[in-house]
Amino acid sequence: MRFGIFIPQGWRLDLVGIDPAAQWGVMRDLARRVDAGDAWESLWVYDHFHTVPVPTEEATHEAWSLMSAFGAVTERIRLGQMCTAMSYRNPAYLAKVAATVDLISGGRVEMGIGGGWYEHEWRAYGYGFPSAGERLGRLDEGVQIFRQAWTTGSATLAGKHYQVDGALVRPLPLQEGGIPLWIAGGGEKKTLRIAAKYAAYTNFSGDPEGFAHKSEILRGHCADVGTDFDAIVRSSNFNVAVGRTESEVEDRLAALTARLAPFTGAAQAETQVRDLFRGTAAVGTPEQIVENLGRMRDLGLGYAIFNFPEAAYDTSGIELFEREVIPALR
């Protein structure tokens, strides 16, 4: 199993209480920390503009600006977004941005890409909120533009959603064959079919039953379109609350609830923690988490990306995870 880690950027209210002028320093130092070790293969951010579970006036730093900055201040770690929303930027422009970041980073970019879902920020930014079918149609066409741009240096497509005519993307990314594509989402009819056609990686459900089901759907699409199912690395994201004892785990969850409550209200904070953390694979003692993730690995999980909600304030959970979880699963 391979391992990635999310760097707090504000989207999940994970920089509250830190002065905005100091937030980049916190993110930079965490990025350098994971870059300096060998536990993590990649670092990740989210491509969102407004906080969750509710929009607030708290900071949410823009993903591709961070990609460029991380590329300049790290040396080894790979750089991803989980995941970029195709419709937030023209795909030819985005191909150019990503190629530039690949140059800055020395060839370390991963392209996480999806159809997008957060309606509030779509409408707030003037993007409307088209149907799921249209969002996924844009995803398919945009990925075609990426692939042309990164392999030939030019893209031309007369699509339903995007029209480009000789859009030049030079220099090419440093990575031979272009930037690896992570198609994120578990939509069974369209998203997973797009993944079967184009993806080096997928990213969907992190619960065993859902993961196994989506994997079989993906397998069927691969057979239909003539691609190798086993060549696609399947990944999932996990929220982490790790402690040496179950009491320590509860302390972490209580601290997270208390941090969210002033912004969401106490009831919604409790619901958020219950729905996204309790009973999930990366919540528990190291032994419990190893057992849970070992089952996922047996189902074909090849890559796991972890969110430590307290990372901007306290790295002890990351340190415990690095010492006792990663070595047992790698």
C-alpha positions in Angstrom: 0.0 0.0 0.0 1.1 3.5 -0.8 0.4 6.6 1.4 -0.6 10.2 0.8 -1.4 13.0 3.3 -3.7 16.0 3.1 -2.1 19.4 4.1 -4.6 21.6 5.9 -5.7 24.5 3.7 -8.7 25.8 5.6 -11.5 24.1 3.6 -12.4 21.7 6.4 -12.0 24.5 9.0 -8.6 23.1 9.8 -6.7 26.5 10.0 -9.1 28.3 12.3 -7.5 30.4 15.0 -4.3 30.8 13.0 -3.7 34.3 11.7 -4.1 34.4 7.9 -0.7 35.9 7.6 0.8 32.8 9.3 -1.2 30.2 7.5 1.1 29.7 4.6 4.0 29.1 7.0 2.0 26.4 8.7 1.2 24.7 5.4 4.8 25.1 4.1 6.3 23.6 7.3 4.0 20.6 7.2 4.8 20.1 3.5 8.5 20.2 4.3 8.1 17.8 7.2 6.5 15.1 5.1 8.9 15.8 2.3 11.9 15.2 4.6 10.8 11.7 5.7 10.1 8.6 3.7 6.7 7.6 5.1 4.6 9.6 2.6 4.7 9.4 -1.1 2.4 12.4 -1.8 0.8 15.4 -0.3 -2.7 16.6 -1.2 -5.1 19.6 -1.0 -8.7 20.0 -1.9 -10.0 22.1 -4.9 -12.6 24.1 -3.1 -13.3 27.8 -2.5 -15.8 27.8 0.5 -15.5 25.9 3.7 -17.5 22.8 4.7 -19.8 21.7 6.2 -21.1 25.2 5.9 -19.7 28.2 4.0 -18.0 30.7 6.4 -15.6 33.6 6.2 -12.7 31.4 7.3 -9.8 31.0 4.9 -9.9 28.4 2.1 -6.6 28.6 0.1 -6.7 27.9 -3.7 -5.4 24.5 -4.7 -3.3 25.2 -7.8 -1.6 28.2 -6.2 -0.6 25.9 -3.4 0.6 23.3 -5.9 3.0 25.7 -7.3 4.2 26.9 -3.9 4.6 23.4 -2.6 6.5 22.5 -5.8 9.0 25.3 -5.0 9.6 24.5 -1.3 9.8 20.7 -1.5 12.1 18.3 -3.3 10.8 14.7 -3.2 7.1 14.5 -2.3 4.5 14.2 -5.1 1.8 16.8 -5.3 -1.9 16.2 -5.8 -5.4 17.7 -5.5 -8.3 15.5 -4.5 -9.8 16.6 -6.6 -9.7 19.5 -9.1 -13.2 20.3 -10.5 -13.0 20.4 -14.2 -15.5 23.2 -14.7 -13.7 25.6 -12.4 -11.1 26.4 -15.0 -11.0 26.0 -18.8 -9.3 22.7 -19.4 -6.7 24.0 -21.9 -5.8 26.7 -19.4 -5.6 24.1 -16.6 -3.4 21.8 -18.7 -1.0 24.8 -19.1 -1.1 25.5 -15.3 -0.4 21.9 -14.4 2.4 21.6 -17.0 4.0 24.7 -15.5 3.7 23.3 -11.9 5.2 20.0 -13.2 8.3 22.0 -14.4 8.6 23.9 -11.1 8.4 20.7 -9.1 10.8 18.7 -11.2 8.0 16.4 -12.5 6.1 15.6 -9.3 2.5 16.6 -10.1 -0.5 14.2 -9.9 -3.8 15.4 -11.6 -6.8 14.6 -9.5 -9.8 15.5 -11.5 -13.6 15.1 -11.2 -16.9 16.6 -12.1 -17.4 18.8 -9.0 -20.3 18.7 -6.5 -20.3 21.7 -4.1 -23.3 23.6 -5.4 -23.0 26.6 -3.1 -19.5 27.6 -4.4 -20.5 26.8 -8.0 -23.3 29.3 -7.8 -21.4 31.8 -5.7 -18.6 31.9 -8.3 -21.0 32.3 -11.2 -20.6 28.9 -12.7 -24.2 27.9 -12.4 -24.8 24.3 -11.4 -25.3 22.2 -14.5 -26.7 18.7 -14.3 -24.5 15.8 -13.3 -24.6 14.6 -16.9 -23.2 17.9 -18.2 -20.6 18.1 -15.4 -19.4 14.6 -16.3 -19.5 15.4 -20.1 -17.2 18.3 -19.4 -14.9 15.9 -17.4 -14.6 13.5 -20.3 -13.9 16.2 -22.8 -11.5 18.0 -20.5 -9.4 14.9 -19.9 -9.2 14.4 -23.7 -7.8 17.9 -23.9 -5.2 17.2 -21.2 -4.0 14.0 -22.8 -3.5 15.8 -26.2 -1.8 18.8 -24.6 0.6 16.9 -22.4 1.7 14.4 -25.1 1.8 16.6 -28.3 2.0 20.1 -26.9 -1.2 21.1 -28.6 -4.9 20.4 -28.2 -7.8 20.6 -30.6 -11.3 19.5 -29.8 -14.7 20.4 -31.2 -16.7 19.0 -28.3 -20.2 19.6 -27.0 -18.8 21.4 -23.9 -15.4 22.6 -24.9 -13.9 23.9 -28.2 -10.2 24.4 -28.5 -8.3 24.9 -31.7 -4.5 24.4 -31.6 -4.1 25.4 -28.0 -0.4 25.3 -27.4 0.9 23.9 -24.1 4.7 24.3 -24.2 6.9 23.2 -22.6 5.5 19.8 -22.1 5.3 18.4 -18.5 8.5 16.8 -17.5 6.8 13.4 -16.8 7.0 11.2 -19.8 3.5 10.6 -21.2 2.1 13.5 -19.3 0.8 14.0 -15.8 -0.8 11.0 -14.2 -4.6 11.2 -14.1 -6.6 10.4 -11.0 -10.3 10.2 -11.9 -12.2 10.8 -8.7 -15.7 9.8 -7.9 -17.8 6.6 -7.8 -20.6 7.3 -10.3 -21.3 3.9 -11.7 -22.5 4.7 -15.2 -20.3 7.7 -16.2 -17.5 8.5 -13.8 -16.2 5.0 -13.5 -16.4 4.5 -17.3 -14.4 7.7 -17.8 -11.9 6.3 -15.3 -11.8 3.0 -17.2 -10.9 4.9 -20.4 -8.3 7.4 -19.1 -7.2 6.9 -15.4 -3.9 5.7 -14.0 -5.6 6.0 -10.6 -9.2 6.0 -9.3 -10.5 7.4 -6.0 -13.7 6.2 -4.5 -15.4 4.8 -1.4 -13.3 3.9 1.6 -15.7 1.5 3.2 -15.1 -2.2 2.4 -18.5 -3.0 0.9 -18.6 0.2 -1.2 -15.1 -0.2 -2.3 -15.6 -3.8 -3.4 -18.8 -2.9 -5.3 -17.2 0.1 -7.1 -14.2 -2.0 -8.0 -16.4 -4.5 -9.8 -18.2 -1.8 -11.7 -14.9 -0.4 -12.7 -13.8 -3.9 -13.8 -16.8 -4.2 -16.0 -16.2 -0.8 -17.7 -12.5 -1.8 -18.3 -13.7 -4.9 -20.1 -16.1 -2.9 -22.2 -13.6 -0.3 -23.3 -10.7 -2.7 -23.6 -8.4 -1.4 -20.8 -6.5 -3.3 -18.2 -8.3 -3.2 -14.9 -5.2 -4.4 -13.0 -3.2 -1.5 -14.3 -5.4 1.1 -12.6 -4.4 1.8 -9.0 -7.4 2.1 -6.8 -7.3 4.7 -4.0 -9.5 6.0 -1.2 -9.4 8.9 1.3 -9.6 8.4 5.0 -10.2 10.7 8.0 -7.9 9.9 10.8 -8.3 10.0 14.6 -5.5 7.9 16.0 -4.5 7.4 19.7 -2.5 5.0 21.7 -5.7 4.1 23.6 -9.4 4.4 22.8 -9.6 7.2 25.3 -7.0 9.2 23.4 -9.1 8.7 20.2 -12.2 10.1 22.0 -10.1 13.1 23.1 -9.2 13.8 19.5 -12.8 13.5 18.3 -14.0 15.8 21.2 -11.3 18.4 20.2 -12.4 18.3 16.6 -16.1 18.7 17.6 -15.2 21.7 19.8 -13.3 23.4 17.0 -16.2 23.0 14.5 -19.0 23.9 16.8 -18.5 27.8 16.8 -18.9 27.7 13.0 -21.5 25.0 12.4 -23.4 24.8 15.7 -23.0 22.1 18.2 -25.5 19.7 16.7 -24.0 19.9 13.2 -20.5 19.5 14.6 -21.5 16.3 16.3 -23.2 15.1 13.2 -20.1 15.9 11.1 -17.8 14.0 13.4 -20.2 11.0 13.7 -20.8 10.7 9.9 -17.2 11.3 8.7 -15.1 9.7 11.5 -16.9 7.3 13.9 -16.7 3.7 12.7 -14.5 4.5 9.7 -11.3 2.6 8.9 -8.7 5.1 10.2 -10.3 5.9 13.5 -8.9 3.9 16.5 -5.7 2.7 18.0 -2.8 1.8 15.6 -3.7 -1.9 15.9 -7.3 -1.3 15.0 -6.4 0.9 12.0 -3.9 -1.6 10.7 -6.5 -4.3 10.9 -9.1 -2.2 9.1 -6.8 -1.0 6.4 -5.4 -4.5 6.0 -8.9 -5.6 5.0 -9.1 -2.8 2.5 -5.7 -3.8 1.0 -7.0 -7.3 0.6 -9.8 -5.9 -1.5 -7.4 -4.2 -3.8 -6.8 -0.8 -2.2 -3.4 0.2 -3.5 -3.2 3.8 -2.3 -4.6 5.5 0.8 -4.7 9.3 1.4 -5.2 10.5 5.0 -6.7 13.6 6.5 -5.5 14.5 10.1 -7.9 17.2 11.1 -5.6 18.5 13.8 -2.4 18.6 11.7 -2.1 22.4 11.8 -2.0 22.4 15.6 -0.6 19.0 16.6 1.4 16.5 14.7 1.5 13.8 17.4 -1.2 11.8 15.6 0.8 11.9 12.3 3.9 10.8 14.2 2.1 7.9 15.8 0.6 6.9 12.4 4.1 7.0 10.8 5.6 4.9 13.6 3.0 2.2 13.9 0.5 2.1 11.0 2.5 2.8 7.9 5.3 0.2 8.5 2.7 -2.5 9.2 0.9 -1.9 5.9 3.7 -1.0 3.6 
